[in-house]
Amino acid sequence: MTARSGPESPRAVVLGRVGAPHGVRGWVKVGSYTEPAAGIADYPQWTLVHAGQSRQVRVLESKRAGQNLAVRLEGIDTMDAARLLNGAEIQVDRSELPEAGPHEHYLHDMLGLVAVNRDGIVLGRVDEFLELPAHPVMVLRDGKVERLVPVVPARLVAVDLQAGRVTVDWHPDD
């Protein structure tokens, strides 16, 4: 593993987060944002970003661990080494992702887009996504106003990457 410091790449896409150690041989639990969740292990090289540092790691093995996924990473052979990775973001370069299908969009591509409702009222910019158990939630920020909009078909009306706009079925007072 090679450690390097500095800002993350603007082409980096966050696919998940490293959790607690799994066992004593260096395996770690992983919170995956991919669909299906086990798909995160299909990316053989990850960049782990934690506390302002980043490092490249190779995924050696993965397995189900209850409701979670556990992975073994090259060079991480002890529980103590695994514990140091707890909370690290798992990133890959955008070029490694497959093309999105028709009417599909990567959440990462929506960051920074202006969100409007069906009436054209600006609700804010897409600032981040929260991964909740039921579904992701889009965080819209407009100055001091923050709105949380579920990312579900009933609420996400249209995404126009060319125009830099997301249309949602949401009232400004909600």
C-alpha positions in Angstrom: 0.0 0.0 0.0 1.2 3.4 -0.8 0.1 6.3 1.4 -0.1 9.8 0.1 -1.6 13.0 1.5 -3.4 15.8 -0.2 -6.9 16.4 -1.6 -9.0 13.7 -3.1 -9.3 13.6 -6.9 -12.1 15.6 -8.4 -12.9 12.4 -10.4 -13.2 10.3 -7.3 -16.5 8.7 -6.5 -17.3 7.6 -3.0 -18.7 4.0 -3.1 -18.8 3.3 0.6 -17.2 3.5 4.0 -14.9 1.2 6.0 -16.4 0.0 9.3 -15.2 -1.9 12.3 -12.8 -4.8 12.1 -14.3 -8.2 11.4 -12.4 -10.9 13.3 -8.7 -10.8 14.3 -7.0 -11.3 10.9 -7.5 -7.8 9.5 -10.8 -8.2 7.7 -13.0 -5.0 7.8 -16.8 -4.5 7.6 -17.8 -2.3 4.7 -20.9 0.0 4.3 -21.5 -0.1 0.6 -23.4 2.5 -1.4 -23.4 0.3 -4.5 -26.4 -1.6 -5.8 -26.1 -4.5 -5.0 -24.1 -3.8 -1.9 -21.6 -6.6 -2.6 -20.8 -4.9 -6.0 -18.3 -2.7 -4.1 -15.9 -5.7 -4.0 -16.0 -5.8 -7.9 -13.6 -2.8 -7.9 -10.2 -4.3 -7.2 -8.4 -1.1 -6.3 -9.7 1.4 -3.8 -8.5 4.7 -2.5 -9.2 5.0 1.2 -9.5 8.6 2.5 -9.4 9.2 6.2 -8.3 12.1 8.4 -6.8 14.0 5.4 -4.7 11.1 4.2 -5.4 8.8 1.3 -3.9 5.4 0.4 -4.4 2.9 -2.4 -5.4 -0.6 -1.4 -6.2 -3.8 -3.3 -9.2 -5.9 -2.4 -8.1 -9.5 -2.0 -11.4 -11.2 -0.8 -14.9 -10.4 0.2 -17.7 -12.3 2.0 -21.1 -11.7 3.6 -20.9 -11.0 7.3 -24.5 -11.1 8.5 -26.2 -8.0 7.0 -22.8 -6.5 6.1 -20.0 -7.2 3.7 -16.5 -8.0 5.0 -13.4 -7.6 2.9 -9.7 -8.5 3.2 -7.4 -5.8 2.0 -3.8 -6.2 0.9 -1.4 -5.4 3.8 -4.0 -5.3 6.5 -3.4 -8.4 8.5 -4.3 -7.6 12.1 -7.3 -6.3 14.0 -5.2 -3.2 15.0 -4.4 -2.4 11.4 -8.1 -2.9 10.5 -9.2 -0.6 13.4 -7.1 2.2 12.0 -9.2 2.2 8.8 -12.5 2.5 10.6 -14.5 5.5 9.0 -12.4 5.8 5.9 -14.2 6.7 2.7 -13.9 4.1 -0.1 -13.3 5.9 -3.4 -12.7 4.8 -7.0 -12.0 6.9 -10.1 -15.1 7.9 -12.0 -13.7 6.2 -15.2 -14.0 2.8 -13.4 -17.8 3.0 -13.1 -20.0 1.4 -15.8 -22.1 3.8 -17.9 -25.5 4.5 -16.3 -28.4 3.0 -18.2 -31.4 5.0 -19.6 -33.1 7.0 -16.9 -30.4 6.0 -14.4 -28.0 8.5 -12.8 -25.1 8.2 -10.4 -25.9 10.2 -7.2 -22.4 11.6 -7.5 -23.2 13.2 -10.8 -26.1 15.1 -9.2 -23.9 16.9 -6.6 -23.9 20.6 -7.2 -27.0 20.6 -9.5 -29.8 23.1 -8.9 -32.9 21.5 -7.5 -36.3 22.8 -8.6 -39.8 21.6 -7.9 -42.5 20.9 -10.6 -43.5 24.6 -10.5 -39.9 25.7 -11.2 -39.2 27.0 -7.7 -35.6 26.7 -6.8 -35.2 24.6 -3.6 -31.4 24.8 -3.4 -28.4 22.9 -4.7 -27.7 19.2 -4.2 -25.1 19.3 -1.5 -24.8 15.7 -0.4 -26.7 12.4 -0.1 -27.4 10.6 3.1 -27.6 6.8 2.9 -30.5 5.8 5.1 -31.8 2.2 5.5 -34.9 2.7 3.4 -33.4 4.8 0.6 -30.9 7.6 0.0 -31.9 11.2 0.9 -30.9 14.2 -1.2 -29.7 17.2 1.0 -30.6 20.5 -0.7 -29.0 23.7 0.6 -30.1 27.2 -0.2 -28.3 29.6 2.1 -29.3 28.6 5.7 -32.2 26.5 4.5 -31.7 22.8 4.3 -34.2 20.4 2.7 -34.1 16.6 2.8 -35.8 14.9 -0.2 -36.1 11.2 -0.5 -34.4 9.8 -3.6 -37.4 7.6 -4.7 -39.2 7.5 -8.0 -42.2 9.4 -6.6 -40.0 12.4 -5.6 -37.2 12.4 -8.2 -39.0 13.6 -11.4 -36.2 14.4 -13.8 -32.4 14.8 -13.9 -30.9 17.0 -16.6 -27.2 16.8 -16.3 -26.7 19.1 -19.4 -28.8 21.8 -17.9 -27.4 21.3 -14.4 -30.9 20.7 -12.9 -32.8 18.2 -10.9 -36.6 18.3 -10.8 -38.3 17.0 -7.7 -41.9 16.6 -6.5 -41.5 18.7 -3.3 -43.1 21.7 -1.8 -40.8 24.6 -0.7 -42.3 24.5 2.8 -41.7 20.8 3.3 
